[in-house]
Amino acid sequence: MFFLLSLIINAVALLITAWVIPGIHLGAAGPHPTTNDWVTLLIVALIFGLVNAVIRPILIVLSLPLEIITLGLFIFVINAFMLLVTSWIAQGMGLGFRVDKFLAALLGALIVSIVSFILSRALTRNLKTQA
């Protein structure tokens, strides 16, 4: 259940980020996603989750001095790098997800973090009240 919820939260966060940030592209350009875009979105969300689960902890440990110096703000640089890695993997697989530049990735990391935080708080609160 947690895996599916996490996948959906990542997918929605990436979708909103692609809508808001001009340098992040998902599938065919346009305001209304097609069926293929939804499949692409779920695959990209899965890739993003795997990249965050495998690579992100290693980078956080290696960049610990920078984390301390910047009072944790360097985490956004790591999250931007995770978006770029996800884009690179998705393009290698022929998926329609692309991040153009580092600045777009940095802004996208901020949006993904905010949306993921809000959705995870709202959904876990709803699940706790239903139980």
DSSP file with accessible surface (Angstrom, degrees, kcal/mol):
  #  RESIDUE AA STRUCTURE BP1 BP2  ACC     N-H-->O    O-->H-N    N-H-->O    O-->H-N    TCO  KAPPA ALPHA  PHI   PSI    X-CA   Y-CA   Z-CA
    1    1 A M     >        0   0  161      0, 0.0     4,-2.3     0, 0.0     5,-0.2   0.000 360.0 360.0 360.0 -43.8    0.0    0.0    0.0
    2    2 A F  H  >  +     0   0  162      1,-0.2     4,-2.7     2,-0.2     5,-0.2   0.888 360.0  52.4 -63.9 -39.1    2.8    2.4    0.9
    3    3 A F  H  > S+     0   0  133      2,-0.2     4,-2.4     1,-0.2    -1,-0.2   0.928 111.2  45.9 -62.5 -45.8    4.6    1.7   -2.3
    4    4 A L  H  > S+     0   0   97      2,-0.2     4,-2.4     1,-0.2    -2,-0.2   0.915 113.6  49.2 -64.6 -42.1    1.6    2.5   -4.4
    5    5 A L  H  X S+     0   0   27     -4,-2.3     4,-2.5     1,-0.2    -2,-0.2   0.920 111.7  49.3 -63.0 -42.6    0.8    5.6   -2.5
    6    6 A S  H  X S+     0   0   43     -4,-2.7     4,-2.6     2,-0.2    -2,-0.2   0.902 110.2  51.2 -63.6 -40.2    4.4    6.8   -2.9
    7    7 A L  H  X S+     0   0   29     -4,-2.4     4,-2.5     2,-0.2    -2,-0.2   0.925 111.3  47.3 -63.6 -43.0    4.3    6.1   -6.6
    8    8 A I  H  X S+     0   0   78     -4,-2.4     4,-2.7     2,-0.2     5,-0.2   0.913 111.6  50.5 -66.9 -41.6    1.1    8.1   -7.0
    9    9 A I  H  X S+     0   0   13     -4,-2.5     4,-2.5     1,-0.2    -2,-0.2   0.935 112.4  47.1 -62.2 -44.5    2.5   11.0   -4.9
   10   10 A N  H  X S+     0   0   20     -4,-2.6     4,-2.6     2,-0.2    -2,-0.2   0.906 112.0  51.1 -62.0 -41.6    5.6   11.1   -7.0
   11   11 A A  H  X S+     0   0    6     -4,-2.5     4,-2.4     2,-0.2    -2,-0.2   0.936 112.4  44.7 -63.4 -45.5    3.6   10.9  -10.2
   12   12 A V  H  X S+     0   0   51     -4,-2.7     4,-2.7     2,-0.2     5,-0.3   0.919 113.4  51.1 -65.7 -41.4    1.4   13.8   -9.2
   13   13 A A  H  X S+     0   0    0     -4,-2.5     4,-2.2    -5,-0.2    -2,-0.2   0.918 112.5  46.0 -62.9 -42.1    4.4   15.9   -8.0
   14   14 A L  H  X S+     0   0    3     -4,-2.6     4,-2.5     2,-0.2    -1,-0.2   0.886 111.9  52.1 -67.9 -37.3    6.2   15.3  -11.3
   15   15 A L  H  X S+     0   0   14     -4,-2.4     4,-1.8     2,-0.2    -2,-0.2   0.947 111.8  45.1 -63.8 -47.6    3.0   16.1  -13.3
   16   16 A I  H  X S+     0   0   56     -4,-2.7     4,-2.3     1,-0.2     5,-0.2   0.911 112.6  52.3 -63.3 -39.8    2.5   19.4  -11.5
   17   17 A T  H  X S+     0   0    1     -4,-2.2     4,-2.8    -5,-0.3    -1,-0.2   0.916 107.9  50.7 -63.0 -41.9    6.2   20.2  -11.9
   18   18 A A  H  < S+     0   0   18     -4,-2.5    -1,-0.2     1,-0.2    -2,-0.2   0.842 112.7  47.7 -65.6 -31.4    6.1   19.6  -15.6
   19   19 A W  H  < S+     0   0  146     -4,-1.8    -1,-0.2    -5,-0.2    -2,-0.2   0.871 119.6  37.4 -73.4 -36.0    3.1   21.9  -15.8
   20   20 A V  H  < S+     0   0   84     -4,-2.3    -2,-0.2    -5,-0.2    -3,-0.2   0.885 107.0  63.0 -87.9 -40.7    4.7   24.7  -13.8
   21   21 A I    ><  -     0   0   15     -4,-2.8     3,-1.5    -5,-0.2    -1,-0.1  -0.765  66.8-152.8 -95.1 120.7    8.4   24.7  -14.8
   22   22 A P  T 3  S+     0   0  113      0, 0.0    -1,-0.1     0, 0.0    82,-0.0   0.778  92.1  57.1 -64.1 -24.9    9.0   25.5  -18.5
   23   23 A G  T 3  S+     0   0   14     76,-0.1    77,-3.0    81,-0.0     2,-0.5   0.412  92.1  79.1 -89.6   4.3   12.3   23.5  -18.7
   24   24 A I  E <   -A   99   0A   4     -3,-1.5     2,-0.4    75,-0.2    75,-0.2  -0.962  63.7-170.7-115.8 124.2   10.7   20.2  -17.6
   25   25 A H  E     -A   98   0A  55     73,-3.2    73,-2.6    -2,-0.5     2,-0.5  -0.936  10.6-170.5-121.3 137.2    8.8   18.3  -20.3
   26   26 A L  E     -A   97   0A  25     -2,-0.4    71,-0.3    71,-0.2    11,-0.1  -0.974  56.0 -51.9-128.1 115.5    6.6   15.3  -19.9
   27   27 A G  S    S+     0   0   26     69,-5.8     2,-0.2    -2,-0.5    71,-0.0  -0.155 112.3   2.9  60.8-147.4    5.3   13.5  -23.0
   28   28 A A  S    S-     0   0   62      1,-0.1     2,-0.2    -3,-0.1    -2,-0.1  -0.483  86.1-109.2 -72.0 136.9    3.6   15.4  -25.7
   29   29 A A  S    S+     0   0  105     -2,-0.2    -1,-0.1    -4,-0.1     3,-0.1  -0.481  72.0  92.0 -68.3 135.3    3.5   19.2  -25.1
   30   30 A G  S    S-     0   0   47     -2,-0.2    -2,-0.0     1,-0.1     0, 0.0  -0.746  80.8 -94.9 153.5 162.0    0.0   20.4  -24.3
   31   31 A P  S    S+     0   0   97      0, 0.0    -1,-0.1     0, 0.0    -2,-0.0   0.735 105.6  59.3 -75.6 -21.8   -2.3   21.1  -21.4
   32   32 A H  S    S-     0   0  159     -3,-0.1     2,-0.1     0, 0.0     0, 0.0  -0.909  80.0-138.4-115.1 114.2   -4.1   17.7  -21.6
   33   33 A P        -     0   0   35      0, 0.0     2,-0.1     0, 0.0    -6,-0.1  -0.357  16.2-138.3 -67.9 144.3   -2.1   14.5  -21.1
   34   34 A T     >  -     0   0   71     -6,-0.1     4,-1.6     1,-0.1     5,-0.1  -0.369  32.3 -94.9 -89.7 177.3   -2.9   11.6  -23.3
   35   35 A T  H  > S+     0   0  110      1,-0.2     4,-1.9     2,-0.2     5,-0.2   0.908 127.4  52.9 -61.5 -40.9   -3.1    8.0  -22.2
   36   36 A N  H  > S+     0   0  120      1,-0.2     4,-2.7     2,-0.2    -1,-0.2   0.852 104.9  56.2 -63.1 -33.9    0.5    7.4  -23.2
   37   37 A D  H  > S+     0   0   13      2,-0.2     4,-2.7     1,-0.2    -1,-0.2   0.874 105.5  51.2 -65.7 -36.1    1.5   10.4  -21.1
   38   38 A W  H  X S+     0   0  118     -4,-1.6     4,-2.2     2,-0.2    -2,-0.2   0.909 111.7  46.4 -67.8 -40.7   -0.1    8.8  -18.1
   39   39 A V  H  X S+     0   0   76     -4,-1.9     4,-2.4     2,-0.2     5,-0.2   0.933 113.8  48.8 -64.6 -44.7    1.8    5.6  -18.6
   40   40 A T  H  X S+     0   0   20     -4,-2.7     4,-3.0     1,-0.2     5,-0.2   0.922 109.6  53.4 -59.0 -43.1    5.0    7.6  -19.2
   41   41 A L  H  X S+     0   0    4     -4,-2.7     4,-2.6     1,-0.2    -1,-0.2   0.917 109.3  47.2 -60.3 -44.4    4.3    9.5  -16.0
   42   42 A L  H  X S+     0   0   84     -4,-2.2     4,-2.0     2,-0.2    -1,-0.2   0.905 113.9  47.4 -66.4 -38.9    3.9    6.3  -13.9
   43   43 A I  H  X S+     0   0   60     -4,-2.4     4,-2.6     2,-0.2    -2,-0.2   0.930 113.4  48.0 -67.0 -43.3    7.1    4.8  -15.3
   44   44 A V  H  X S+     0   0    0     -4,-3.0     4,-3.1     1,-0.2    -2,-0.2   0.903 110.1  52.6 -64.7 -38.4    9.0    8.1  -14.7
   45   45 A A  H  X S+     0   0    0     -4,-2.6     4,-2.4    -5,-0.2    -1,-0.2   0.899 109.7  49.3 -63.4 -37.8    7.6    8.2  -11.2
   46   46 A L  H  X S+     0   0   68     -4,-2.0     4,-2.4     2,-0.2    -2,-0.2   0.929 112.4  47.0 -65.5 -44.2    8.9    4.7  -10.6
   47   47 A I  H  X S+     0   0   16     -4,-2.6     4,-2.9     2,-0.2     5,-0.2   0.934 112.1  51.1 -61.3 -44.8   12.3    5.6  -12.0
   48   48 A F  H  X S+     0   0    9     -4,-3.1     4,-2.4     1,-0.2    -2,-0.2   0.909 110.6  48.8 -60.4 -42.1   12.3    8.7   -9.8
   49   49 A G  H  X S+     0   0   24     -4,-2.4     4,-1.9     2,-0.2    -1,-0.2   0.909 112.7  47.1 -64.8 -41.5   11.5    6.7   -6.7
   50   50 A L  H  X S+     0   0  100     -4,-2.4     4,-2.2     2,-0.2     5,-0.3   0.910 112.0  50.0 -67.2 -40.6   14.2    4.1   -7.5
   51   51 A V  H  X>S+     0   0    8     -4,-2.9     4,-1.9     1,-0.2     5,-1.5   0.926 112.7  47.6 -63.0 -42.5   16.8    6.8   -8.1
   52   52 A N  H  <5S+     0   0   35     -4,-2.4    -1,-0.2    -5,-0.2    -2,-0.2   0.834 113.8  48.0 -67.1 -32.2   15.8    8.5   -4.8
   53   53 A A  H  <5S+     0   0   69     -4,-1.9    -1,-0.2    -5,-0.2    -2,-0.2   0.834 124.9  26.5 -77.3 -30.9   16.0    5.2   -3.0
   54   54 A V  H  X5S+     0   0   94     -4,-2.2     4,-0.6    -5,-0.1    -3,-0.2   0.907 130.5  26.6-100.0 -52.2   19.3    4.1   -4.3
   55   55 A I  H  X5S+     0   0   56     -4,-1.9     4,-2.1    -5,-0.3     3,-0.3   0.886 109.5  64.9 -86.1 -39.6   21.5    7.1   -5.3
   56   56 A R  H  ><S+     0   0   75     -5,-1.5     4,-2.5     1,-0.2     5,-0.2   0.888  99.5  51.3 -57.8 -44.9   20.1    9.9   -3.0
   57   57 A P  H  > S+     0   0   64      0, 0.0     4,-2.1     0, 0.0    -1,-0.2   0.901 110.3  50.6 -62.0 -35.2   21.2    8.4    0.3
   58   58 A I  H  X S+     0   0  101     -4,-0.6     4,-2.4    -3,-0.3    -2,-0.2   0.936 111.9  46.7 -65.8 -45.3   24.8    7.9   -1.0
   59   59 A L  H  X S+     0   0   47     -4,-2.1     4,-2.0     1,-0.2    -1,-0.2   0.870 109.7  54.3 -65.7 -35.2   25.0   11.5   -2.2
   60   60 A I  H  < S+     0   0   47     -4,-2.5    -1,-0.2    -5,-0.2    -2,-0.2   0.928 110.8  45.4 -65.5 -42.1   23.6   12.8    1.1
   61   61 A V  H >< S+     0   0  106     -4,-2.1     3,-1.2     1,-0.2    -2,-0.2   0.931 114.3  48.5 -66.6 -42.5   26.3   10.9    3.1
   62   62 A L  H 3< S+     0   0  129     -4,-2.4    -1,-0.2     1,-0.3    -2,-0.2   0.810 115.4  44.5 -68.0 -28.8   29.0   12.1    0.7
   63   63 A S  T 3X S+     0   0   15     -4,-2.0     4,-2.3    -5,-0.2     3,-0.4   0.179  75.7 119.5-101.4  19.4   27.8   15.7    0.9
   64   64 A L  H <> S+     0   0   90     -3,-1.2     4,-2.4     1,-0.2     5,-0.2   0.878  72.4  53.8 -55.1 -42.1   27.3   15.8    4.6
   65   65 A P  H  > S+     0   0   85      0, 0.0     4,-2.5     0, 0.0    -1,-0.2   0.929 110.9  47.1 -60.1 -40.0   29.9   18.6    5.2
   66   66 A L  H  > S+     0   0   78     -3,-0.4     4,-2.5     1,-0.2     8,-0.3   0.863 109.2  54.9 -67.3 -34.3   28.0   20.8    2.6
   67   67 A E  H  <>S+     0   0   22     -4,-2.3     5,-2.8    -7,-0.2     6,-0.3   0.916 110.7  45.2 -62.5 -42.0   24.7   19.9    4.2
   68   68 A I  H ><5S+     0   0  117     -4,-2.4     3,-1.0     3,-0.2    -2,-0.2   0.932 113.6  48.6 -68.4 -44.2   26.0   21.2    7.5
   69   69 A I  H 3<5S+     0   0  130     -4,-2.5    -2,-0.2     1,-0.3    -1,-0.2   0.901 117.5  40.5 -64.1 -40.7   27.6   24.4    6.0
   70   70 A T  T ><5S-     0   0   46     -4,-2.5     3,-1.4    -5,-0.2    -1,-0.3   0.340 111.1-118.6 -92.4   9.3   24.4   25.3    4.1
   71   71 A L  T < 5S-     0   0  158     -3,-1.0    -3,-0.2     1,-0.3    -4,-0.1   0.860  75.9 -48.5  56.0  37.9   22.1   24.3    6.9
   72   72 A G  T > <S+     0   0   30     -5,-2.8     3,-1.2    -6,-0.3    -1,-0.3   0.381 111.3 114.5  90.6  -4.6   20.5   21.6    4.8
   73   73 A L  T X>  +     0   0  115     -3,-1.4     3,-1.5    -6,-0.3     4,-0.5   0.738  62.5  73.7 -72.2 -20.0   19.8   23.7    1.7
   74   74 A F  H >> S+     0   0   52     -8,-0.3     4,-1.9     1,-0.3     3,-0.6   0.721  77.9  79.4 -65.1 -16.5   22.3   21.7   -0.4
   75   75 A I  H <> S+     0   0   35     -3,-1.2     4,-2.8     1,-0.3    -1,-0.3   0.849  86.1  58.4 -58.6 -32.9   19.6   19.0   -0.3
   76   76 A F  H <> S+     0   0   62     -3,-1.5     4,-2.2    -4,-0.2    -1,-0.3   0.861 103.4  51.5 -67.1 -32.8   17.8   20.9   -3.1
   77   77 A V  H <X S+     0   0   47     -3,-0.6     4,-2.3    -4,-0.5    -2,-0.2   0.920 111.1  47.9 -67.2 -41.7   20.9   20.6   -5.3
   78   78 A I  H  X S+     0   0    7     -4,-1.9     4,-2.1     2,-0.2    -2,-0.2   0.926 111.6  49.9 -64.6 -42.8   20.9   16.8   -4.7
   79   79 A N  H  X S+     0   0   17     -4,-2.8     4,-1.9     2,-0.2    -1,-0.2   0.880 109.2  52.1 -64.0 -36.6   17.2   16.7   -5.5
   80   80 A A  H  X S+     0   0    0     -4,-2.2     4,-2.2     1,-0.2    -1,-0.2   0.919 108.4  51.0 -63.5 -41.4   17.8   18.6   -8.7
   81   81 A F  H  X S+     0   0   95     -4,-2.3     4,-2.7     1,-0.2    -2,-0.2   0.884 106.3  55.2 -63.3 -36.4   20.5   16.1   -9.6
   82   82 A M  H  X S+     0   0    0     -4,-2.1     4,-2.5     1,-0.2    -1,-0.2   0.900 107.5  49.5 -64.2 -38.4   18.0   13.3   -8.9
   83   83 A L  H  X S+     0   0    1     -4,-1.9     4,-2.5     2,-0.2    -1,-0.2   0.904 111.2  49.3 -65.0 -40.8   15.6   14.9  -11.5
   84   84 A L  H  X S+     0   0   48     -4,-2.2     4,-2.4     2,-0.2    -2,-0.2   0.905 111.6  48.3 -65.6 -39.9   18.5   15.2  -14.0
   85   85 A V  H  X S+     0   0   20     -4,-2.7     4,-2.7     2,-0.2     5,-0.2   0.921 111.3  50.6 -66.0 -41.5   19.4   11.5  -13.5
   86   86 A T  H  X S+     0   0    0     -4,-2.5     4,-2.8     1,-0.2    -2,-0.2   0.920 111.0  49.3 -61.3 -41.9   15.7   10.5  -13.8
   87   87 A S  H  X S+     0   0    6     -4,-2.5     4,-2.6     2,-0.2     5,-0.2   0.916 110.6  50.2 -61.9 -44.1   15.6   12.5  -17.1
   88   88 A W  H  X S+     0   0  190     -4,-2.4     4,-2.0     2,-0.2    -2,-0.2   0.926 113.8  44.4 -62.2 -44.4   18.7   10.9  -18.4
   89   89 A I  H  X S+     0   0   53     -4,-2.7     4,-1.6     2,-0.2    -2,-0.2   0.926 113.4  51.0 -66.5 -43.6   17.4    7.4  -17.6
   90   90 A A  H  <>S+     0   0    0     -4,-2.8     5,-3.1    -5,-0.2     4,-0.3   0.908 110.8  48.1 -62.7 -41.5   14.0    8.2  -19.1
   91   91 A Q  H ><5S+     0   0   93     -4,-2.6     3,-1.1     1,-0.2    -1,-0.2   0.885 108.5  54.9 -66.3 -36.8   15.5    9.5  -22.3
   92   92 A G  H 3<5S+     0   0   72     -4,-2.0    -1,-0.2     1,-0.3    -2,-0.2   0.812 109.3  47.7 -64.2 -28.5   17.7    6.4  -22.5
   93   93 A M  T 3<5S-     0   0  117     -4,-1.6    -1,-0.3    -3,-0.1    -2,-0.2   0.421 120.1-111.2 -90.0  -1.3   14.5    4.3  -22.3
   94   94 A G  T < 5 +     0   0   67     -3,-1.1    -3,-0.2    -4,-0.3     2,-0.2   0.718  66.9 148.4  79.6  20.8   12.8    6.4  -24.9
   95   95 A L      < -     0   0   32     -5,-3.1     2,-1.4    -6,-0.2    -1,-0.2  -0.578  57.3-114.6 -87.1 155.2   10.3    7.9  -22.5
   96   96 A G  S    S+     0   0   35     -2,-0.2   -69,-5.8   -70,-0.0     2,-0.4  -0.346  76.0 112.5 -88.2  55.6    8.9   11.4  -23.0
   97   97 A F  E     +A   26   0A   2     -2,-1.4     2,-0.4   -71,-0.3   -71,-0.2  -0.995  37.1 166.3-127.8 127.4   10.4   13.0  -19.9
   98   98 A R  E     -A   25   0A 108    -73,-2.6   -73,-3.2    -2,-0.4     2,-0.5  -0.998  25.9-161.2-145.4 136.4   13.1   15.7  -20.2
   99   99 A V  E     -A   24   0A  11     -2,-0.4   -75,-0.2   -75,-0.2     3,-0.1  -0.982  13.2-163.2-114.7 120.8   14.7   18.3  -18.0
  100  100 A D        +     0   0   76    -77,-3.0     2,-0.3    -2,-0.5    -1,-0.2   0.954  60.5   3.2 -73.5 -52.5   16.5   20.9  -20.0
  101  101 A K     >  -     0   0  157    -78,-0.2     4,-2.0     1,-0.1     5,-0.1  -0.847  69.6-106.2-135.8 168.5   18.9   22.7  -17.7
  102  102 A F  H  > S+     0   0   94     -2,-0.3     4,-2.8     1,-0.2     5,-0.2   0.878 117.3  56.0 -64.9 -37.2   20.1   22.6  -14.1
  103  103 A L  H  > S+     0   0  113      2,-0.2     4,-2.6     1,-0.2     5,-0.2   0.918 107.6  48.8 -63.6 -39.8   18.1   25.7  -13.1
  104  104 A A  H  > S+     0   0   11      1,-0.2     4,-2.7     2,-0.2    -1,-0.2   0.908 112.0  49.7 -63.7 -39.3   14.9   24.0  -14.3
  105  105 A A  H  X S+     0   0    0     -4,-2.0     4,-2.5     2,-0.2    -2,-0.2   0.893 110.1  50.6 -66.1 -38.9   15.9   20.9  -12.3
  106  106 A L  H  X S+     0   0   54     -4,-2.8     4,-1.7     2,-0.2    -2,-0.2   0.940 114.3  42.8 -65.7 -45.8   16.5   23.1   -9.2
  107  107 A L  H  X S+     0   0   82     -4,-2.6     4,-2.3     1,-0.2    -2,-0.2   0.898 114.1  52.7 -65.7 -38.2   13.2   24.8   -9.5
  108  108 A G  H  X S+     0   0    0     -4,-2.7     4,-3.1    -5,-0.2     5,-0.2   0.881 105.4  54.2 -63.9 -38.3   11.6   21.4  -10.2
  109  109 A A  H  X S+     0   0    3     -4,-2.5     4,-2.3     2,-0.2    -1,-0.2   0.893 108.1  50.2 -62.6 -38.3   13.1   19.9   -7.1
  110  110 A L  H  X S+     0   0   71     -4,-1.7     4,-2.3     2,-0.2    -2,-0.2   0.943 113.4  44.6 -65.0 -45.8   11.6   22.7   -5.1
  111  111 A I  H  X S+     0   0   38     -4,-2.3     4,-2.9     2,-0.2     5,-0.3   0.926 113.1  50.6 -65.3 -44.5    8.1   22.1   -6.6
  112  112 A V  H  X S+     0   0    8     -4,-3.1     4,-2.7     1,-0.2     5,-0.3   0.927 111.1  49.5 -60.5 -41.9    8.4   18.3   -6.2
  113  113 A S  H  X S+     0   0   38     -4,-2.3     4,-2.2    -5,-0.2    -1,-0.2   0.931 113.6  44.9 -63.3 -45.0    9.4   18.7   -2.6
  114  114 A I  H  X S+     0   0   85     -4,-2.3     4,-2.5     2,-0.2     5,-0.2   0.949 116.6  44.3 -65.7 -48.8    6.5   21.0   -1.8
  115  115 A V  H  X S+     0   0   21     -4,-2.9     4,-2.8     1,-0.2     5,-0.3   0.923 114.4  49.7 -64.7 -42.8    3.9   19.0   -3.6
  116  116 A S  H  X S+     0   0   24     -4,-2.7     4,-2.6    -5,-0.3     5,-0.3   0.910 111.5  49.4 -62.5 -41.2    5.2   15.7   -2.2
  117  117 A F  H  X S+     0   0  115     -4,-2.2     4,-2.3    -5,-0.3     5,-0.2   0.950 113.8  44.9 -62.2 -48.8    5.1   17.1    1.3
  118  118 A I  H  X S+     0   0  101     -4,-2.5     4,-2.5     1,-0.2     5,-0.2   0.938 116.6  44.9 -63.2 -46.8    1.6   18.4    1.0
  119  119 A L  H  X S+     0   0   46     -4,-2.8     4,-3.0    -5,-0.2     5,-0.3   0.909 112.8  49.7 -66.5 -41.7    0.2   15.3   -0.6
  120  120 A S  H  X S+     0   0   42     -4,-2.6     4,-2.2    -5,-0.3     5,-0.3   0.910 113.3  47.3 -66.5 -38.3    1.9   12.9    1.8
  121  121 A R  H  X S+     0   0  136     -4,-2.3     4,-1.8    -5,-0.3    -2,-0.2   0.938 115.9  44.5 -64.3 -46.6    0.7   14.8    4.8
  122  122 A A  H  X S+     0   0   40     -4,-2.5     4,-2.0    -5,-0.2    -2,-0.2   0.923 117.3  43.6 -66.2 -44.6   -2.9   15.0    3.4
  123  123 A L  H  X S+     0   0   57     -4,-3.0     4,-2.2     2,-0.2    -1,-0.2   0.888 114.4  47.8 -72.5 -39.4   -3.1   11.4    2.4
  124  124 A T  H  X S+     0   0   55     -4,-2.2     4,-2.1    -5,-0.3    -1,-0.2   0.877 111.2  52.2 -69.4 -33.9   -1.5    9.9    5.5
  125  125 A R  H  X S+     0   0  157     -4,-1.8     4,-1.8    -5,-0.3    -2,-0.2   0.926 111.1  47.5 -65.1 -42.4   -3.8   12.0    7.7
  126  126 A N  H  X S+     0   0   87     -4,-2.0     4,-1.4     1,-0.2    -2,-0.2   0.881 111.6  50.2 -65.3 -37.9   -6.8   10.7    5.7
  127  127 A L  H  X S+     0   0   65     -4,-2.2     4,-1.2     1,-0.2    -1,-0.2   0.883 109.8  51.1 -68.3 -36.1   -5.6    7.1    6.0
  128  128 A K  H  < S+     0   0  162     -4,-2.1    -2,-0.2     1,-0.2    -1,-0.2   0.877 109.8  49.2 -68.4 -37.5   -5.1    7.5    9.8
  129  129 A T  H  < S+     0   0  106     -4,-1.8    -1,-0.2     1,-0.2    -2,-0.2   0.802 110.4  51.4 -73.6 -25.5   -8.6    8.8   10.3
  130  130 A Q  H  <        0   0  154     -4,-1.4    -1,-0.2    -5,-0.2    -2,-0.2   0.747 360.0 360.0 -80.1 -23.2  -10.1    6.0    8.3
  131  131 A A     <        0   0  119     -4,-1.2    -3,-0.0    -5,-0.1    -4,-0.0  -0.082 360.0 360.0 -78.2 360.0   -8.3    3.3   10.2
